[in-house]
Amino acid sequence: QVQLVESGGGLVQPGGSLRLSCAASGFTFSKYYMNWFRQAPGKEREFVAGIPWSGHNPVYADSVKGRFTISRDNAKNTLYLQMNSLKPEDTAAYYCNADNSWGQGTQVTVSS
């Protein structure tokens, strides 16, 4: 069955960096458009970034453009999100998504 497992979250100071990973299994990863979403407490889940199977022309939410980079390694069935210049408002649970499947999420907290 489809499985998406996120990792790499944690506590970081404003201005810091984190790299999230999403290990995928149970489907042909290389054929799927992949996304990162996030959900802060009391807020709706929101789109962060998406990347096609080729890795070319990813798209980003305006709030993270220029700070976050989405990438993928189809040979390793892994999706990444490099997050730089983190802000307190980036604090959220981050989720990997493929079609209708979701991971369990990894918590990112940006605080001094």
C-alpha positions in Angstrom: 0.0 0.0 0.0 1.0 3.6 -0.4 3.3 4.8 2.4 4.7 8.3 2.9 7.0 8.9 5.8 8.3 12.4 6.6 11.3 13.1 8.7 13.7 16.0 9.5 11.5 18.3 11.5 12.6 19.9 14.7 13.1 23.1 16.7 15.1 25.8 14.9 15.8 29.5 15.6 14.5 32.2 13.3 16.8 32.5 10.3 17.9 28.9 10.6 17.5 26.0 8.2 16.0 22.5 8.1 15.8 19.8 5.4 12.7 17.6 5.4 12.6 14.3 3.7 9.7 12.1 2.6 10.3 8.4 1.9 7.8 7.0 -0.4 6.8 3.3 -1.1 4.0 1.3 -2.4 3.6 3.2 -5.7 5.7 4.3 -8.7 7.1 7.4 -7.2 8.8 8.5 -10.4 5.5 8.9 -12.1 3.8 11.1 -9.6 3.5 14.8 -9.0 4.6 15.3 -5.3 3.7 18.1 -2.9 4.5 19.5 0.5 1.7 21.0 2.6 1.7 22.4 6.1 -0.8 23.0 8.9 -0.4 25.3 11.8 -2.5 25.0 14.9 -6.0 26.3 14.4 -5.4 26.9 10.7 -6.3 24.9 7.5 -3.8 22.8 5.7 -2.0 24.9 3.1 0.0 24.1 0.0 3.8 24.8 0.3 5.4 23.4 -2.8 4.9 20.9 -5.6 7.2 19.2 -8.1 6.5 17.2 -11.2 8.0 13.7 -11.9 10.8 15.3 -13.9 11.9 17.6 -11.2 11.6 20.6 -13.5 9.5 23.8 -12.9 8.5 23.3 -9.3 5.9 25.6 -7.9 5.8 27.4 -4.5 3.4 29.2 -2.3 4.2 33.0 -2.3 4.9 32.8 1.4 7.9 30.5 0.9 9.2 31.5 -2.5 12.9 32.2 -2.5 13.4 30.5 0.9 12.3 26.9 0.3 13.4 24.5 -2.3 11.6 21.3 -3.2 13.5 18.5 -4.9 13.2 14.8 -5.5 15.4 11.7 -6.0 13.4 9.2 -8.1 16.1 6.6 -7.7 15.7 6.8 -3.9 11.9 7.3 -3.9 12.4 10.4 -1.8 11.0 13.9 -1.7 12.9 16.8 0.0 12.1 20.2 1.2 15.1 22.5 2.0 13.9 25.3 4.2 16.1 28.4 4.7 15.6 31.7 6.4 12.9 30.2 8.6 10.4 32.4 10.3 8.2 31.9 13.3 5.2 31.8 10.9 6.7 28.7 9.2 5.9 26.8 12.4 3.6 23.9 11.4 3.3 20.2 10.8 4.6 19.5 7.3 3.0 16.8 5.2 4.1 15.0 2.1 1.4 14.3 -0.4 0.9 12.2 -3.5 -2.5 12.2 -5.2 -4.9 11.3 -2.3 -2.2 9.9 0.0 -0.6 11.7 3.0 2.2 11.1 5.4 1.8 11.4 9.1 3.6 14.7 9.2 6.7 16.1 10.8 6.7 19.1 13.2 8.7 22.2 12.4 8.9 24.8 15.2 10.7 28.1 14.6 11.3 29.9 17.8 14.1 31.7 19.7 
